[in-house]
Amino acid sequence: MSDKEIRLEEMMDELEGCVKGLENSEISLEESFHIYEKGVKLVKACNDRIDKVEKAVLKLEEDGSTTVFAEA
């Protein structure tokens, strides 16, 4: 992943690519590990981004109302 900020949708697309890569039975164990490692980093980045958005939404609703976010 680069240092520039990419959109959440783009991260999710990359994550989907990682899953497809791991489903490929013709890649080596080492390649699988690198794909898995990239996927874990993407999941963390996605979770961080979602948390940031949730906090921003709650801050916008400081008028007393809150939004309940379902936990996965």
N, C-alpha and C positions, 0 to 999 in steps of 0.2 A: 504494500500500500504506500502511496506517496504521501508527502506531508500536506499537499493541498487538500482542502476539504472536498470530499465527494458526497454526492447526494445519497440519502438512505436507500433509495431505490436501486442505485448503482451498486451499493454494497450488498444488497440482497441478491442482485443478479450475479455478482461475483461469488457469493456464498452458494448459490444454486449451481454455478459452474464447478465449485469445489465438490459438492455432493455428486455431481455427474462424474467428475474425475475419479472419485473414490469408488464409484460403482464399476469402473472399468477394470476388468479382471486381468488385463494385459500390462498394467503398469507395475513397476517394481515396488518392493516394500519401502525403499528409501523415498521414491516419488510419492507414495501414499502418505508417508509421514510428513513430507513437506506440504502436501495439499491439506492434510489434516491440521497442521500447524497454522497455515494461512486461514483456514476456516475458523479455527478457534479465535484468532485475532479479529477476524471479521465479525464474529458473534459478539465479542466484547465491544467492538466499536459500534455495532448496531445498538446494543443495549445501552451504552453510554449516550448515544445520540437520542434514543427514545426517552431516556431519563431526563435529558436536558430539555427536550420538548415538553414533557409532562410538567416539569417545574416551571417552565415559561407560561404554560397555560394556566397553571394554578396561580401564578403571580398576576396574570391578567385578570383573574377573577377575585381579586382582593376585595371586591365589593360585598363580600360575605358569602357568596355562593361558591360552592366547590364542585368539581367534577370527580366522580369516582372512576378510577381506572381499574379495569379488571386485571388481576395478576395472572400471568401465564404459569 
